[in-house]
Amino acid sequence: MNVKSSYLVGLTIYQLAIHHLYIHTVHTLPTTYSSSFQLLSAIAVTEKLIHILMETQLKEVEVVNRSLNFSGKDLAVRLFALTLTLVAAVLLGVNKETKTVSVTLVSSLPPIDLPVTAKWTQMSAFVYFVIANAIACTYGATSLLIILVTRGRNKVVSLMITILDLVMVGVLFSAVGATGSVGLIGYKGNSHVNWDKVCNVFDKFCHQISMALFMSFAGGIAYFVLIVLSTLKLHNKF
């Protein structure tokens, strides 16, 4: 039961009590006509004052509800999406590992040990992943600030935020798909094109990629939940 229904129920109960008191006064008071009339007048005035007070409080509650056209659930999920995408971008953005690898240049010569560094800038899919999550994180912070400033009362802004939430879902899932496919090749290799696996050498690098993938995927799910909440809110209005 919402606040408005509670007030209406309370007002109905009060009116029934006043009516009962009125009937009781008319039938049981062994007083003069003047005293009975005064008592009934006082009851009527009291009923009118209580009615005005309850209507005033109801209007104040409605004004507050209109001024806060967003829920704490939306803000919490948006903050969660912001955090997840930030962590994903940082995890892959600082990911770097150097290992000594034996390289055979000529079959007749012994292998040479060379230091090899794996970095996220060496693969375009990893670069796209970092940029996509940085964009999603920046958008999450900006949209959160806009919602707090407008208090969710601007319909055009709310519609644009919902559309951009949908765009963020597509961007994040595409980044996860691209990075996941490259990571799978690095983990298993591809014998058809003679691509050797590298995660057996750069295990820390690959492990950090998998963590970033999980965070980014969870961030995409969080933005999808925001779209579902917006759809449910629109459905409840109709």
N, C-alpha and C positions, 0 to 999 in steps of 0.2 A: 504494500500500500504506500503510495507516494504522499508527499506533504499535503497537497491539495485535498486528496481524499480524506486524510486524517482530520483536517479542519472541518470538512463538510460533515463527517460523521460526528465529530464533537459538537458542532452547531445543532445537528438534528437531535442528539441526546439532550442537549440543554433545552431546546424548545419543548421536547416532550416533558421534561421535568417542570418547566414553567407552566405548561398546560395542566399538568397534574396538580400543581400547587394552586392554580386558579380554581379548578373544580373543587378542591378541598376547602378553599377559603369561602367559596360561595355557599357550600352546603353545611359547613360545620361551624363557622364563626358566629357565636351568639353575641354579636356586637351591634352597634347602631349602624344605620345606613351610611353615615358620614365616615366612620372609622373604617368600614369595609371598603368604601370607595377610595379612601386614602391609601390603604394597603394595596389594593389592586392597581392603583396608579403608580405606586412605587415599584411594584413588580414589572409593570409595563415599561417604565423608564429604565430599569435595570436591564431588562431584556434587550432594549434598543441599544444601550451602551455596550453590552457584551457583543451584540451583533456587529456593531461598527468596529470594535476593537479586533474581532476575529477577521473581518474583511480587510482591515488595514494590515494585519500581520500576513495574511494570505498574499496580498499584493506585494509586500516586501520580499516574500519568499520567491514569488514569480520573477521579480526584478533581478534577484540574485541568480536565479537559474538561467535567465537570459544573458546575464553578463558573463557567466562562465559556461561557454558553449563547448567545452572540452572536458575530458575526464582524466583523472590521474593515471588511468590504465594506458591511455594513448601516450602520455608523456613518458611513462616508464618504459614502454616498448620502444619508443623512438630513441630514448637515451641508451637503451640496451643495444639497438642497431648501430648507433653512433660508436659505442665502445667496441663492439665486435669488429666493425670495419676498420677502426683505428688500429686495433691490435693486429689484424690481418696485414694491413699495409706496413706496419712497423716490423713485424716478424719476417716478411720477405724482403723488405727494404734494407734491413741490416744483415741479411743472410749472406755469409761469406765463409768459405773454408778452403784452406790450402793444404794439399797433400803432396808427398813425394811419389812420383810415378816413374816406373821403369819404362823407357821408350827404346825400341829397337829401330835404329835407322837403317842399318845394313845387316843382312842376315849373317854375314861373315864376321861381324864385330859384336862385342858384348853389349848388352843394353846399357843405356845411360839413364841415370836417375835425375829427373828434372822436377822442380817444384811447379805444381799446377794449381791454379786458384779457380774455384767455382764461384761465380757471382750472378746475381739476379739480372744484371744488365747484359749478360751474354745471350739471353733468350728473349725474343720479342714477346712471347706469351707471358713471361714473368714481368716484363715492363708494363704490359697492358694490365696485368693483375694489380700491380702496385698503384698505377694511375686510377684504375676503376675504383679500388677501395678508398683511395684518397679522396676522390670525387664524392663517393657515397658518404664518407665520414664528414666532409665539409658541408655537404647538403644537409645531413642529419643535424649538425650543429646550427646551421642557418635556419632550417625549418622549425627547430625547437625554439629558437629565439623569436621567430616571427609569430608562432602560436602564442607564446607568453605575452608578447607585446599587443597583439590584436585580440587576445583572450578568446579566439575562435569565433568571433562575431562576424568577420568578413567572409561572406559566402564565396566570393570570387577567389580569395586567397586560399580558403579551405579546399576548393575544387582544384586549384593549381597544385597544391601540396599533394592531394590524392593522386593526381596524374603523374607528378614527379616521383612519388613513391613507387608507382607501377614501372616507371622508367628505370629506377634504381634496381628493382627486382631483375629486370632484363639484363642490365649492365653487369650486376654481380654474378648472376648465373652464367652469363657468357664468359666472364673472366674465370670462373671456377672450372667451366668446361674446357677452356683452352689450356689453362695451367695444369689441370688434371690429366689431360691427354699427353702433354709433354712429360709430366712427372711419371706417368705409367711407362713411357718409353725408357726414361732414365732408370726406372726400377726393374723392368724386365728385358729391355732391349728389343731389337727387331732383327731377327735372323734373315729375313727376306732381303733387307737392304744393307746387311752387315753393320748394323748399329749395335754396339756393345752397351751393356748396362753400366751405369756409373754409380748407382746408389750403393753398390758394394764397396766402393772406394770413398765416396763423399757421403757417408752415412748421416752425419750431423746435418749437412746441407739438405738432404732429402727429407729428413725427419722434420726439420723446421718448415719445409714447404708443405708437408702434410698437415701440420698444425695450422698454418696460415689458410690452407684450403678449407679446413673445418670451420675456422672462425668466419671466413667470408661467406660460406654456405649458410651458416647460422644467421649472419647478418641479412642475407637475402630472404630467409624465412621470416625474420623479424619485420622487414619491410612488407612482406606479403601479409603478415598478420595485421599490420596497420591498414592495409587496403580492405581486409575483411571487416575490421572494426568500423571503418568509414561506411562500408556498404550496409552493415547492420544498423548503424545510426540513421542512415538515409531510409532504410526499410521501416524502422520504427516510427519515423515521422509521417509515413503514409499508412 
